[in-house]
Amino acid sequence: MSLADQLHAGLVGLGLDLSAAMQEKLLGFVALLKKWNRTYNLTAIRDESEMVTQHLLDSLSLLPALQKSALAGRRWADVGSGAGLPGIPLAIARPDLDMTLIEAVEKKSAFQRQAKIELGLTNVTIVGGRVEDVPGGQFDAVVSRAFAELADFVDVAGHLAAQNGQLYAMKGLASEDEMSRLPPGWTVLERARLSVPGLDAQRHLIVLERA
């Protein structure tokens, strides 16, 4: 199966109807990531087919879990974005989102800047630096795949959320014990199981908001 067929089948599995141009950009992102990965070691995943599943489809699995009305025209931040995941795939699939990528490692933010240029991502802003140094209160949604512990996510990135903003933690699994360790003032709004076509692993979305 070609990468294009794999991506298309995965999008069908997610219930996402993306244009041919969007799918081309997603595959262009994978090609660019593979190219840079040879030198800069941006991800442990080397195979393009695995990148489609574990990077593209995993990132995009967030969209079916959320109502479209909750996403339209909103200001998003991807914290600890790494190689631009999930922020770049989300920005490609939803050009109406204003996506800010925040990444402290220069080689990774450099890759993000190149991806923005080559893929023509006008709705992406790249911030190189520590999350803690980014002014707070400016995002409707703050998403991350980078934090092992929910409490750490809140401690580091909670200030970024606007007054009614929410945090979206993409995780393998979040136990009741982990959720009970949230800092005061934050609560779990929702825990949803994510289904990633081709990925035989548990994935969950934990939505957090101020109590």
N, C-alpha and C positions, 0 to 999 in steps of 0.2 A: 504494500500500500504506500502511495506517495505521501509526502508530508502534507500536501494540500488536501488529499482525500482524508487523511487522519484528522486534520484540523476540522474539516467540514463535518465529518461524522461525529466528532466530539461536540461541536457546536449544536448539531441536531440533538445529541443526547442531553445537552444542557437546556434545550429549548430556546436557543438564541438564534436570531435571524440577522446575521451580519452581512453587509454588502461584500461583493467581490473585492472592492478596494480595501475594505477593512481587513479582510482575510489576507490579502496580499501584504499589507503593512505588518500584520502579526507574524507572518512567515519571514518578512524582512527583518523584523526584530530578532527572531531566532538566528537567522544567518549572521547578523551583526554580532550577536552575543557569542556565537561559536567562534567567529573570527577573533574577537578581542580576548576570548577565554584562553586561546593558545598562549598568549603573552602575559595576561594580567590575572588569570586564575580568579575570575569573577564568580564562578559557580562550580561546585563539585560535579555537576552533571555535564558530561561531554557529548553525549549522543543527541542529535537533533530530534529524533523521535521522542526520546525521553523528555527533552526540553518542551516539546509541544504538550505533552501530558502534564508534567510536573511543574512547568512554569506557566504556559499559556492557559490551559484548561483549568488548572488549579486556581489561578488568579481570577479567571472569569466565572468560576463557580459561585463567586460572591453575588453576582447579578441576579440569578433566579431566586436567591434567598431574600431579596429585598424588593419591596414594591417600587415600581418605576417612579411613582410620585415622590418617593423618598430620596431619589437620586437627581431628579431633573434640575439642572441649573444650579447645583450646589457646589460649595467650596470644599474640596477634599485635600487632605494631606496624607501622604504615604510615609510613615516614620521608619527609619532604619531601612530605607528602600533597597539598599544593595545594588543589584543590577537593574533596578527599576521595577521590582515586583512587590505587590501586584499593580503598582501605579500605572506603568506604561501600557500593559494590556487593557486595563480598565479605561484609560484615556483614549485608546484607539477604538474600543468598542462603544464608548459613550463620549463623543466629542462635545456634548453639552456640559460635561463636567469640567470644572476648573481644578486641575490636579497639580499639587505641589509635592515634589519629591524631596525628602530631607535625608541626607546621607553624609556622615562625617568622614568617610574614607575617600581620599581624593581620587584614586584610580577608578572608583565606582561612580562617583559623581561626574568624572570626566567621560566615562562611557555613557552615562545618561545624557550628557550634553550632546555627544555625538549622535546618539539615537534620536534625540529631539530634532537635530538638524536634518539627518538623513531621511527620517520618516515624516518630516513636516508636521510635527506635533505642536500646533500653535496653542493648544489648551494645556500645555505642560510648563511648569516653572520649576527650576532646579535650585535648591538651596544646599550648598556645601557647608557643613558645620554640624555642631552638636545640637540635638533636639532641644536641650535645655536652654540654649541661647536664642531660640526662635521666639519672637514676641507672641504672647498668648492671645486667646480669645478670638481668633480670626477664621476658624474652620468649622463648617457644619458637621463634617465627618472626618475622623482620624482613623486610618486603617494601618495595620501592620501584620506581617507574617514573621517578624523578627524576634519577638519576645517569648521566652519560655514560660515566664510567670506573669499572670495578669496584673498582679500588684506592681511589678516593675514597669509595665506598660503605662499604668495610671500614673505612677510616680514621675516618670520621665516625660510623658506626652499629654497627660490630662489637662495641663494648662492651655494647650493649643485649641481645645474645643471652645466654641462660642457658648453663650449662655444656655442655649437649648441643644447644643451639639452632642454628638455621640461618639463613642470609641468602638471600632470594629476590630476584634482580635480574631485572626484566622489561625486556628490551632489544630493539632491532631486530636487532642482530647483535653477537656478542662474538667477536673474533678470537683465535687462539691467542696472538698477541703480547700482546693485552690481558690475557688470563688469566695469562700468564707474569709479569705485573707485579704480581700480588697481594702484599700485605705478608707478611712471614714469619709463619708460624703459621696461615695460612689456605690452603685448597685447594678446587678445584672438585669437588663431589660428583657433579653431573649437569648436562648441557646438553640441554635438550629444545626441540624446535620447537613453537611454539604456532600453532594454526590459528584465525584470527578470521573468522567468517562475514562476507562483504561487504568485507573489508579486503584489498586487493591489495598487501601489504607483508610483508617478513620480520619475524617476531616470535619471540623466544626467551626461555626461562626458564633462568637460570643459578643453580644451587643451590650455595651455599658453606658450608663448615663448617670448624671449627678442625682443623688437621692433628694 
